[in-house]
Amino acid sequence: MTWNKLAVEEVNGIVTVTLNRPDKLNALDMEMFQELDAVSRSLIKRRDIRAVIVKGANGNFSSGLDIKSVATSKAKALKLLAKWLPGNANLAQRVSRNWRAMPVPVIAVLEGRCYGGGLQIALGADLRFATETTELSIMEVRWGLVPDMGGLLSLREIVGRDVAMQLTMTGDIVSGKAAKELGLITAVHDNPLAAAHAFCQQISQASPDAIAAIKHSTNRSWLSSERMLLARETLSQIRLLLGKNFFIAGKRQRQSLESDASKQYDYQERQSFW
């Protein structure tokens, strides 16, 4: 597929998705919404990739919604918000929520500005690496709007209710350093892209089934009941024990303990049900 507002690159199973409107600070227009939805949907179906990195071009993640492109047209605004059922995700929400549904880790690399809809997208990632000087803001209130891109799904899990209300009600801009103290991001790095690649390389040594099971169980059980969490743990473990990658992981671990590099044990593609 040809991308006009994104750049998509894949190296050794690591897919990098770049928001690519540098002249507009990677602001979100309708075409970028559609392409983000399309690329994330396609990656969800792939069993051969190991991780996804989401970043912005030219030193900024995203300045948020391109108001002139989207909000000035009622037809475009309605297209973003349309859904068949209230509980379903619309286009605006899918560009954040789809990363949560992906069975591989998604790391958002945040530099420069990360405002409004840009931060909502980043909140859909599993990890957020930023610089100390990155600027982050849940900015919708400044336009008289409520955050409506699914970012609150993650926000309620990573910060306290009072912090979430403070951030969403004020639209304050916080630095990467302050965001780390609030729990809004995972880590601060001088080079967050390099840190993201290092993390991807590390988890690539683990069974893709185990990684998928950890993400699946964590996301679905984080706010569920104790009984539901215990049930999902057991079901995931049974599935892992029946898969070929469990035996491969054991061989790789024994090989590492014995310092024996004479054989190569490569993981197979992720099981289809993750």
C-alpha positions as CSV (number, residue, x, y, z in Angstrom):
1,M,0.0,0.0,0.0
2,T,1.2,3.5,-0.8
3,W,1.3,5.9,2.2
4,N,0.9,9.7,1.7
5,K,0.9,10.9,5.3
6,L,2.8,8.1,6.9
7,A,6.2,6.4,6.4
8,V,6.3,2.7,7.2
9,E,9.5,0.7,7.4
10,E,10.2,-2.8,8.5
11,V,13.6,-4.2,9.6
12,N,14.0,-7.7,11.1
13,G,10.4,-7.9,12.2
14,I,10.4,-4.4,13.8
15,V,7.9,-2.1,12.0
16,T,8.4,1.7,12.4
17,V,5.3,3.9,11.6
18,T,6.2,7.5,11.2
19,L,3.6,10.3,11.2
20,N,4.9,12.2,8.2
21,R,3.6,15.7,7.8
22,P,6.6,17.6,9.1
23,D,5.5,20.9,7.5
24,K,2.4,20.7,9.7
25,L,4.2,19.4,12.8
26,N,2.6,16.0,11.9
27,A,-0.9,17.3,12.6
28,L,-3.7,14.8,12.1
29,D,-5.8,15.4,9.0
30,M,-8.4,13.0,7.6
31,E,-6.0,11.2,5.4
32,M,-3.6,10.5,8.2
33,F,-6.5,9.2,10.4
34,Q,-7.5,6.8,7.6
35,E,-3.9,5.7,7.0
36,L,-3.2,5.1,10.7
37,D,-6.3,3.0,10.9
38,A,-5.4,1.0,7.8
39,V,-1.8,0.4,8.9
40,S,-2.7,-0.7,12.4
41,R,-5.4,-3.0,11.2
42,S,-3.0,-4.6,8.8
43,L,-0.3,-5.1,11.4
44,I,-2.8,-6.7,13.9
45,K,-3.3,-9.5,11.4
46,R,0.4,-10.3,10.9
47,R,2.0,-13.1,12.9
48,D,5.6,-12.6,11.8
49,I,6.3,-9.1,13.3
50,R,7.8,-8.7,16.8
51,A,7.2,-5.0,17.7
52,V,6.0,-1.7,16.4
53,I,7.5,1.7,16.9
54,V,5.4,4.8,16.4
55,K,7.1,8.2,16.0
56,G,6.8,11.5,14.3
57,A,9.0,13.0,11.5
58,N,11.5,15.8,12.0
59,G,11.7,16.0,15.8
60,N,8.0,16.3,16.6
61,F,5.5,13.6,17.4
62,S,2.3,15.4,16.5
63,S,0.8,18.9,17.2
64,G,-2.7,17.3,17.4
65,L,-5.7,17.7,15.2
66,D,-5.4,19.7,12.0
67,I,-8.3,22.0,12.9
68,K,-8.4,23.7,9.5
69,S,-8.5,20.3,7.7
70,V,-11.0,18.5,9.9
71,A,-13.0,20.6,12.4
72,T,-14.1,23.2,9.8
73,S,-15.9,20.6,7.8
74,K,-19.0,19.1,9.5
75,A,-18.9,16.2,7.0
76,K,-15.3,15.3,8.0
77,A,-16.0,15.7,11.7
78,L,-19.0,13.4,11.5
79,K,-17.0,10.9,9.5
80,L,-14.5,10.8,12.3
81,L,-17.1,10.3,15.0
82,A,-19.6,8.0,13.2
83,K,-20.1,4.5,14.6
84,W,-22.8,1.8,14.4
85,L,-23.1,1.3,18.2
86,P,-22.1,3.7,21.0
87,G,-19.7,1.2,22.5
88,N,-17.8,0.6,19.2
89,A,-14.7,2.5,18.3
90,N,-15.1,5.2,15.6
91,L,-12.2,6.2,13.3
92,A,-10.9,8.8,15.7
93,Q,-10.8,6.2,18.5
94,R,-9.3,3.4,16.4
95,V,-6.1,5.2,15.8
96,S,-5.4,5.0,19.5
97,R,-7.2,1.8,20.5
98,N,-5.8,-0.3,17.6
99,W,-2.4,-0.2,19.2
100,R,-3.8,-1.8,22.4
101,A,-5.4,-4.6,20.3
102,M,-2.1,-5.5,18.6
103,P,-0.5,-8.7,19.9
104,V,3.0,-7.2,19.9
105,P,4.5,-4.4,22.0
106,V,3.9,-0.9,20.6
107,I,6.4,1.8,21.6
108,A,5.7,5.5,21.1
109,V,8.8,7.6,20.6
110,L,7.9,11.2,21.7
111,E,9.9,14.2,20.8
112,G,9.1,17.9,20.4
113,R,5.4,18.5,20.5
114,C,2.9,15.8,21.5
115,Y,-0.4,17.6,21.8
116,G,-4.1,16.6,21.8
117,G,-4.8,13.9,19.3
118,G,-1.1,13.1,19.1
119,L,-1.0,12.3,22.8
120,Q,-4.2,10.2,22.5
121,I,-2.4,8.1,19.9
122,A,0.7,7.8,22.1
123,L,-1.5,6.7,25.0
124,G,-2.7,3.8,23.0
125,A,0.9,2.4,22.9
126,D,2.2,0.0,25.5
127,L,5.3,2.1,26.3
128,R,6.1,5.8,25.8
129,F,9.7,6.9,25.6
130,A,10.4,10.7,25.5
131,T,13.1,13.3,26.0
132,E,13.1,15.6,29.0
133,T,12.1,18.5,26.8
134,T,9.2,16.8,25.0
135,E,6.0,18.8,25.4
136,L,2.9,16.8,26.2
137,S,-0.7,18.1,26.6
138,I,-4.2,16.7,26.5
139,M,-5.3,19.9,24.8
140,E,-8.9,19.2,23.8
141,V,-10.4,21.4,26.5
142,R,-8.8,24.5,25.0
143,W,-11.0,24.0,21.9
144,G,-14.1,23.3,24.1
145,L,-13.9,19.6,23.5
146,V,-13.6,16.4,25.5
147,P,-10.7,14.0,24.8
148,D,-12.5,11.5,22.5
149,M,-9.9,9.4,20.7
150,G,-9.8,6.5,23.1
151,G,-6.8,7.8,25.1
152,L,-8.7,7.7,28.3
153,L,-8.7,3.9,28.1
154,S,-5.0,4.0,28.8
155,L,-5.0,7.2,30.9
156,R,-7.2,5.6,33.5
157,E,-4.7,2.8,33.9
158,I,-1.4,4.8,34.1
159,V,-2.3,7.8,36.2
160,G,-4.6,8.5,39.2
161,R,-8.1,9.9,38.6
162,D,-7.1,13.3,40.1
163,V,-4.1,13.6,37.8
164,A,-6.2,12.6,34.8
165,M,-8.7,15.3,35.6
166,Q,-6.0,17.9,36.2
167,L,-4.5,17.1,32.8
168,T,-7.7,17.0,30.9
169,M,-9.4,20.0,32.6
170,T,-6.5,22.4,32.3
171,G,-4.9,21.4,29.0
172,D,-1.6,22.2,30.6
173,I,1.6,21.5,28.7
174,V,4.0,19.3,30.7
175,S,7.6,18.5,29.9
176,G,8.9,14.9,29.4
177,K,10.5,15.1,32.8
178,A,7.3,16.2,34.5
179,A,5.3,13.6,32.6
180,K,7.6,10.8,33.9
181,E,6.9,12.0,37.4
182,L,3.2,11.9,36.8
183,G,3.4,8.4,35.2
184,L,2.2,9.7,31.9
185,I,5.3,8.3,30.1
186,T,7.4,5.2,30.7
187,A,10.9,6.6,30.6
188,V,13.0,9.6,29.7
189,H,15.9,9.1,27.3
190,D,18.4,11.4,25.5
191,N,17.7,9.3,22.4
192,P,14.2,7.7,22.8
193,L,14.3,6.1,19.4
194,A,17.5,4.2,20.2
195,A,16.0,3.2,23.5
196,A,12.9,1.9,21.7
197,H,15.1,-0.2,19.3
198,A,17.1,-1.6,22.2
199,F,13.8,-2.7,23.9
200,C,12.6,-4.3,20.7
201,Q,15.8,-6.2,20.3
202,Q,15.5,-7.4,23.9
203,I,12.0,-8.7,23.6
204,S,12.8,-10.3,20.2
205,Q,14.8,-12.8,22.2
206,A,11.6,-14.0,23.9
207,S,8.9,-16.2,22.6
208,P,6.4,-14.2,20.5
209,D,3.6,-16.2,22.0
210,A,4.7,-15.4,25.5
211,I,5.0,-11.7,24.7
212,A,1.5,-11.7,23.1
213,A,0.1,-13.6,26.1
214,I,1.5,-11.0,28.5
215,K,0.1,-8.1,26.6
216,H,-3.3,-9.8,26.1
217,S,-3.6,-10.8,29.8
218,T,-2.4,-7.5,31.1
219,N,-4.7,-5.3,29.0
220,R,-7.8,-7.4,29.4
221,S,-7.3,-8.1,33.1
222,W,-5.8,-4.9,34.5
223,L,-9.2,-3.6,35.7
224,S,-11.1,-6.8,35.8
225,S,-12.1,-9.0,38.8
226,E,-9.6,-11.3,40.6
227,R,-11.5,-14.4,39.2
228,M,-11.3,-13.1,35.7
229,L,-7.6,-12.4,36.0
230,L,-6.9,-15.8,37.4
231,A,-8.9,-17.4,34.6
232,R,-7.1,-15.6,31.9
233,E,-3.7,-16.4,33.4
234,T,-4.5,-20.1,33.4
235,L,-6.0,-20.1,29.8
236,S,-3.0,-18.2,28.5
237,Q,-0.5,-20.6,30.2
238,I,-2.3,-23.7,28.7
239,R,-2.2,-22.2,25.2
240,L,1.5,-21.5,25.6
241,L,2.3,-24.9,26.9
242,L,0.7,-26.4,23.8
243,G,2.6,-24.2,21.4
244,K,5.9,-25.0,19.7
245,N,7.5,-21.7,20.8
246,F,7.4,-22.9,24.4
247,F,9.7,-25.8,23.6
248,I,12.0,-23.5,21.5
249,A,12.2,-21.1,24.4
250,G,13.3,-23.9,26.7
251,K,16.0,-25.0,24.3
252,R,17.3,-21.4,23.9
253,Q,17.4,-20.9,27.7
254,R,19.3,-24.2,28.3
255,Q,21.7,-23.2,25.5
256,S,22.3,-19.8,27.1
257,L,23.0,-21.4,30.5
258,E,25.4,-23.9,28.9
259,S,27.1,-21.2,26.8
260,D,26.5,-23.4,23.8
261,A,26.0,-21.6,20.5
262,S,26.5,-24.6,18.3
263,K,22.8,-24.7,17.3
264,Q,20.3,-22.0,16.3
265,Y,16.8,-22.3,17.7
266,D,14.6,-19.7,15.9
267,Y,11.1,-19.0,17.0
268,Q,8.2,-19.8,14.8
269,E,5.4,-17.3,13.9
270,R,3.1,-16.3,16.7
271,Q,0.1,-18.6,17.4
272,S,-3.0,-17.6,15.5
273,F,-5.3,-17.0,18.4
274,W,-3.3,-14.1,20.0
